[in-house]
């Protein structure tokens, strides 16, 4: 089930999906590309995690967002 997509450019999207494989639930964040036939197809670029790890992943992404702002500020000062 597609949860959402973020457009990276005209031919790539970051797609978030919930799925079930062999009785286990997963959340995947994967890059999709626009194929010649007009269909969106998955690449090998991405991650898949169990739902119970999503909060931990969100915490790390939040930390990364804060640090990215700090890195940009340091570049401007230096």
C-alpha positions, 0 to 999 in steps of 0.5 A: 500500500502506497503511503506517500511519494516525494518527487525528487525530479521529473524521473524519480520519486521517493515512495513510502509503502507499507507491505507484508511479506511472508506474514511479516509487516514492513515499511519501505522507503525506496526510489522509483524511476519512470520507465520508458513505458510510463510506469514507475518502477522500483530501484535497489536504492532504499531501505525496508524496516519493520514497523516497530523500528519506524519511530527510531528511524524518525528520531535519527532523521530528525537528528540529521535534519537538525545537524544539517541546519548546523552544518549549513550555519557553520559553512556560512560562518566559516 
